[in-house]
Amino acid sequence: MATPMKSGTRSSEKSAAPSAKTKKKKEEEERKKREEEDARIKAETADKERAENEKRIAQEKTSLAKEINELRRRELTEFYEFIKPRRQEAHEIKIKQREAFKWKRVLQCDGTPDPTVLPEINTYMSLWRDEQKNTAIENTMDQTNLVLSISKAFDVSQS
């Protein structure tokens, strides 16, 4: 009788052993499933946070761009308001300078053409070319100096 007990104990040990292994496998599978579920939830949470951060950053960039554009518009308006009277003053000064230059040319009465009037320059150049006294070197030098002075006067009138 002692022997059957031993074998009965062994059979119960054998049947208990597989159920313990099965139980451990099930526990291990459940633990893995929980870990996977936790990892999935963490990943979803991280994705949501990342998406929210990206959305917030995009909104901040848009807001900043709007503020910058508004600032630029205001500065440009202020600049135009600042420059408008000065631009008018500069235009008036330029007109006065031209009038003064023309008056100075009238007072010279030297017969030279106005360097700002192209037909006068063309006429003067044609007459100069047609003159027969261009052969004398002194006369040529005088005429060259006169042309240089007209050229300088033209440069002054253009500035």
Secondary structure, 3 states (H helix, E strand, C coil): CHHHHHHHHHHHHHHHHHHHHHHHHHHHHHHHHHHHHHHHHHHHHHHHHHHHHHHHHHHHHHHHHHHHHHHHHHHHHHHHHHHHHHHHHHHHHHHHHHHHHHHHHHHHCCCCCCCCCHHHHHHHHHHHHHCCHHHCHHHHHHHHHHHHHHHHHHHHHHC
